[in-house]
Amino acid sequence: MVEPAESIAEKTERLGPHIRALRLGQQLSIRELAKRSGLTHPFISMVERNETSPSVASLKRILSGLGTTLSDFFSPKDSLERVAFYRADELVELADGEALSYRQVGANLKDAHMMLLHERYAPGASTGEERYSHQAQEGGVVVQGTLQITVGDQTQTLGPGDAYYFDSTLPHRMENISDEECIVVSAVTPRTF
């Protein structure tokens, strides 16, 4: 039996302390993590104290500096072996779950080659002001709404049925530029996101 998913409020409350615990476990100063992530040490300090909520791009940079991924950071540490089927309430939320939702298929992706996501962008929601990159390839299909994607120096606006597939080492950013919710089903391989 799968345990109930952690609420968004519970994840938000533990975000900063969890980052701090990872940093201290690696005997890193805030300044060293700032250097590794390319972010400022005051910003990281504010994140650790839950005084600010980082964008997906900023959180990805912090976690990369700590040598982990969004998937590993948010997955339950006591997750059971992988199974073949998942109910909607068993997907693991990797974002705030409100303006932006990245729901990962499967809690335990240890040794997995691919990450599958059900993404939801509220009107105006984005992955953050800055573009980010990681060692992978990703692709997806817009199921509902409109998504503007910037990859490298190219920007495209995609609608229902439109798709993307690109090398994730290119800096990228995604944003819902419409007044309607946007839903995307995507995959990342290897699971470096």
N, C-alpha and C positions, 0 to 999 in steps of 0.2 A: 504494500500500500504506500502511496506517495503522500508525504506530509503536505499540509496546506501551504501555499506560497506565502512568503513574507509580505506584509503590506508595504505600500509605498512609504507611509509614515515611518515604519520601522527601519526600512532601508535608509531613508534620509537621516534619521537619528544616528545610525551607526556608521554612515559614510566617513565623516571626519575622523572619528576614533579608530576606525578600521585602517584608514590610510596611515594615521599616526603610528598604530601598532606595527604595520608592515615596515614603515620607515625605521622605527626604533629597533625592530627585529633584525634589520640589516645594518644596524649601527650607523645610520646615515643622519647627518644634520639636516635641518631644513634647507640651509644654504646649498648643501651638496645635492639634495633632491631638486632644488630650483635649477642648479647648473645642469643636471642631467635632463630635466624636462624642458628647459628653455623658458620657464615661467619665473615670476618673481617670488622671493622668499616670503614677503608679506602676504601675497595671494595664497600661497600654500599654507601658511599659518592660519589664515582666515578659513580656508577649506577644512583644515584639521579641527578647528574649533566650531565648525558648522555655522560660521557667520556669513558664508556665501556658498552658493551652489554652483559648482563648475559646469560649464557646457560639456557636451560629449567630447568635443575636441580637446578641451583642457584636461578633463578627467583621463582621457586616453593618453595624453602626454605625461601626466603624473604617474599613471600606472606603468607606462613604458619605462619611466625612470626607476621604477621599483621592480622592473623585470617581470611584470605580470600583464594579463589581458583583462578587458572588461568581462569577458566570459568567466574566467577563473575567479575574478574578484567578487562577482555577484552570485556565482553558483554555490549552492549549499555544500559545505565541506563534508557533510555526512551523506551526500547523495548516493543512492544505490546504483547498482549496475545499470547500464543503458538498456532501455526497452525499445520496442519497435513503434509503439503508439502512444500519443500524448493527448490528453483532453486540454481544452483551452485554458482551464485554470491551473494546469501543470506547467505552462510555459514560464520561463524565468525572465523577469523584467530586468533589463540592463540600463534603462534610462530613468527619467523621473516618473514615467507612467502617466503623466498628465499632459503637458504640452507635447512631449516627445515620448514615444513608447517604442522600445526595441524588445520584443518578446522572443527569447531564444527557445528553439525546439530542443528539449532535453536539458536536464540539470547537470548531468555528468558528461562533459565532452573530453575527458582525459583520453588521449590517444585517438581522438576523432580527427578526420582529415578535412571536415567541412563544418561550417556553422550556418544554420538556417534560421532566418529571422522573419517575424511578422512585425512590420514597422507601421507606426501610426504617427502622423504629424498633424497637430492642430493647426488651424489657420495662423500663419505667421511664424510657426515653429521652425527651428533650424538646428543643425548640428553645432552651431556656434559661429561667431563672426570670422574666426580664422579657419583656414583650410588645414587638414591634417593628412598624414600618410602613414602607411604601415606595410609590411612585407606580405602581400597577398594579392589575390585577384578577387573582384566582387562583381556580382551581377544581380539584377532584380527586374521585376515587372510591376509597373504601377497598376493597381487594381481599381483604385478610386481616387478621384481628385487630380490635382496638379502638383508636380514636383519639379523644382528648378535644381539642376545639378551642374556644378562647376567641377571639371576635371582638368588639371593643368591650366591652360589658357582658353579652354573651350567651355561655354555655358550653353545648356539646352534646357528647354522646358518640355516636360513629358506629361502626357495624359494617360487615361485608362488604356491598357493594352500596349503602351509604349514600354520599351525596356532599355536597360543599360548593361554594359559589361566592360570593365576596365581594369588596368593594372593599378592596384591600390598604392603603389609607391609614388604615384603622381598625387600631388596635393589635391584634396577634394573637399567639397562642402555640399550639403543638401538643404533645401529650404522649401516649405510650402508657401507659395506666393499668392494663393487664392483664399477665398472666404469659406471654402469647403474643406472638410477633413480629407487628408490624403492617406491612402493605405498602399503599402508596398510589401511584396514578398521578395526576400533577397537571400543570397548565399555568399559566404566568404570562405575562400580556401587558400592556403591553410588557415586555421582559425586564429589569426593573430589580432583580431579585433577585440 
